[in-house]
Amino acid sequence: MAYGRLDVFWPDGSFMTFPLVENNISVGRSTGNTIVLDTSTISRYHLSITHDGEQVYLTDLESVNGTFVDGVRLNSNQRRPLYGGEEIQIGHLRLIYHHIEEQATQPVEAVEDVTQRIELQLPAFRLDVIGPDIPIAPGAHTTAELSISNTSDEQHSYVVSVSGMPPEWVRVDRPRLTIDPGETSQVLINFRPLRRSDSKPGDYPVTVTVAHADDVNAKLEAQFKVRVLAFAGFGMALDAKRIHSGERFRLHLHNQGSAVLPLTIGGRDRDDKLRFNVLVPQVSLAPGQRLTVQGEIKPKNPALFGKPRRYLFDLVARSNDAARFLVAVRGQFIEKPALPAWTPFALVAGLGLLLVAVVMIGLLLASRPLPEPRILRFELSSTLVARGDTVNLSWAALDASTLSLSVNGTPVLEGAGAQTVGVPLKTDNLIGEVSLALVGTNGERQAVATQTLRVYEPLGEGLFTASPDELVRYVVQSLDISWDIPGAVKTRLAGLEAFSNAPVEAGYGQQATLFVSGIPSQPFTLTLWAEDEVGNMREQTLNIQVVNPECAPIQEAVTLYAGPDTRYQVVGTVPAGASVIVNAQDSSGRWLRVQLPGSLSGWGDRAAFVCAPIFNPDNLYKEVNVPPLPSPTATPTRTPAPTPTRAPTTTPVG
């Protein structure tokens, strides 16, 4: 059974896939390798991949040009563990290692396999995009495939850029490429979120831009979303491995994952001789948060006298999410009896003295003033929560007979006994910076500890509308778009470019209203992304339908001409009662252009048509590029014949 897969990408856009089955695999250009790659840019025996049954390792075999993993060059003959999603560069080849799990370690939800395919075109080139089809967890990777076609008659260079995700998560294998006329080239974009607690899960709106290298205004932009899943990681350690009678243990917790981690803390020992009192048994850790939980250990049957006794115990943390994992850390509890071993022998002899001493101690204690109360610890399960969530407050106090808690100066807990070590706090009616004050009282003395809680407004469904929701093709219209998303500190609108060239701001606030004019040609989708103050995102979409503008002859059939004038050639006729699609008007507004079968069109007198009430013909797209009028046929000019001049006559005089 394969434990992994190696994908090899060549500079010309082709790639190869090799399943990893053998425990020792060599890669290089020599035919003696397990995986042979025929290129002079790598060594004969370049690297090896080994599998010891649990972990996969990569080793550079003293190659000339080196082996790079995620941009870092490896030391020769030094093993580097692989976890899946690593990008390996050798020579001019790019390799991606994929880890194959033999069985799932925790239940996961089924993911719908949806391919995001986008096709865009300009007169000079075309872009086809196949977006990622599966969500990814930090540390793993997914890819988007671009096909760039040069549809012009000249060679062009193109620049590929990606936005919408942290740049260190994205790798473009060919950010700049040159394509010959009529040719198509492939580009792969690798998305690999870093496996860190600040890699926020959610949907990331990614924009891929392909532009001419010499003309940045000639560009195509494709938008799709990449869904990043949460990942789990947890660390736990005891402050001291040995706990003596009367001491509190301190258990350090660290949520190394990217999702909120609810935990239940408890203890156990093999012989069930110990009693565990965890001050805050249930906590919820934010991504990356560290927290210290304290507690006490006592024997169920404490010894009055004798030698110290030792007990092995485990402190256990169980997750309260779908994983339900269990983590334990071992320690040693040392019980020291209250009295030494020789106490029984001296008990009888010193009974009288003991009674006297007890009386004296009692008198001293009675006359002693009440001790100063101290609040040793005042902690929150999280200092940043969404309104409506519950925060667990925990504390430890010394010499406090009563405890009180106030929120923004309003008491919420009064006169609680010293045995109270925490309360849950609901945040339904809180927002912004919240001040918490814990007061411990002992007689006339008081101790105060404070904490600050940040409560933010979570993203609500809100309102996202566009009016009208149906537009007319080829007609100049206005679209009224508005939204109000509770809890959003930033919103972004996409998809409007299919309707209008009007500039759209990079970001808006919680609410906005836009009045945009444009000419639609096809149905389009408006997408609104909203983000709250802690980075959570939500997406909403609106589908705008587009219908055809239609007109019909008022009474008789209408003659169509090749241009907006009766002097053009006749190209067709619209029969009486027939409806046709009109897609333009001339600059004077007196002629309408009618779509004919195929790609032909003809112009008809507007006064001869009656149009559907869903649009005003005055708002039709105005076509200014019309065929020139045909030249009139020349008529020959007739030149009149000259009139002969009669010579004068002379009459002789007789």
Buried (B, 14 or more C-beta within 10 A) or exposed (E): EEBBBBBBBBBEBEBEEBEBEEEEBBBBBEEEBBBEBEBEBBBBBBBBBBBEEEEBBBBBBEBEBBBBBEEEEBEEEEBBEBEBBBBBBBBEBBBBBBBEEEEEEEEEEEEEEEEBEBEBEBEBBBBBBBBBBBBBBBBBBBBBBBBBBBBBEEEBEBBBBBEBBEEEBBBBBBEEBEBEEEEBBBBBBBBBBBBBBEBBBBBBBBBBBBBBEEEEEBBBBBBBBBBBBBBBBBEBEBEEEEBEBEEBBBBBBBBBBBBBBBBBBBBEBEEEBBBBEBBBBBBBBBBBBEBEBBBBBEBEEEBEEBEEBEBEBBBBBBBEBEBEBEBBBEBBBBBEBEEEEEBEEEEEEEEEEEEEEEEEEEEEEEEEEEEBBBBBBBBBBBBBBBBEBEBBBBBBBBBBBBBBBBBEEEEBBEEBEBEBBBBEBEBEEBEEEBEBBBBBBBEEBBBEBEBEBBBBBBBBEBEBEBEEEEBBBBBBBEBEBBBBBBBBBBBBBBBBEBBBEEEBEEEBEBBBEBEBEBBBBEBBEBBBBBBBBBEBBBBBEBEBEBBBBBBBBEEEBBBBBBBBBEEBEEBBBBEEEEEBBBBBBBEEEEBBBBBBEEEEBBBBBBEBBEBBEBBEBEBBBEBEEBEEEEEEEEEEEEEEEEEEEEEEEEEEEE
